[in-house]
Amino acid sequence: MKAYKKRMIKEYKKLNKRCKKLKRILNMSEACTLPFELNCPIYLLREQIRAMEDYRNVLLLRAEYEDIDLEY
């Protein structure tokens, strides 16, 4: 497998993991069950997850065009 494909798979997996963690924080914040206080406004975190998910979707589309199995 070409190096750029391996990098893309690695990048996708890291991004996916980070998205899940941030979503968990957002969900806990909405449920008022966060064990700590946020240092930044919640709207910034919502904006961040939106951008991260947009980027993840771009990676998914690109993977389809380049025939890359991101679950490899």
C-alpha positions in Angstrom: 0.0 0.0 0.0 1.3 3.5 -0.9 2.5 5.7 1.9 -0.1 8.4 1.3 -2.9 5.8 1.7 -1.5 4.6 5.0 -1.3 8.3 6.2 -4.8 8.9 5.1 -6.1 5.8 7.0 -4.2 6.9 10.1 -5.5 10.4 9.8 -9.1 9.3 9.4 -8.9 7.0 12.4 -7.3 9.7 14.7 -9.9 12.2 13.5 -12.8 9.7 14.1 -11.5 9.0 17.6 -11.3 12.7 18.4 -14.8 13.4 17.0 -16.2 10.7 19.3 -14.4 12.1 22.4 -15.6 15.7 21.6 -19.2 14.5 21.0 -19.1 12.7 24.3 -18.0 16.0 26.0 -20.8 17.9 24.3 -23.4 15.3 25.2 -22.3 15.3 28.8 -22.3 19.1 28.9 -25.9 19.1 27.6 -26.9 16.6 30.3 -25.0 18.6 32.9 -22.9 15.6 33.8 -19.5 16.9 32.9 -17.1 16.3 35.9 -15.3 19.5 35.1 -16.0 23.0 34.0 -15.3 24.0 30.4 -12.8 26.7 29.8 -14.3 27.9 26.6 -17.9 28.6 25.4 -19.9 25.6 24.3 -20.6 27.2 21.0 -16.9 27.0 20.1 -16.9 23.3 20.8 -20.0 22.9 18.6 -18.3 24.8 15.9 -15.2 22.6 16.2 -17.1 19.3 16.0 -18.9 20.7 12.9 -15.6 21.4 11.2 -14.1 18.1 12.2 -17.1 16.2 10.9 -17.0 18.1 7.6 -13.4 17.2 7.2 -14.1 13.6 8.1 -16.7 13.5 5.4 -14.3 14.9 2.9 -11.8 12.2 3.8 -14.6 9.6 3.3 -15.4 11.0 -0.2 -11.8 11.1 -1.2 -11.3 7.6 0.0 -14.1 6.4 -2.3 -12.5 8.1 -5.3 -9.1 6.7 -4.5 -10.3 3.3 -3.5 -9.0 3.4 0.0 -10.5 1.2 2.7 -10.4 3.5 5.8 -11.3 0.7 8.1 -8.1 -1.2 7.0 
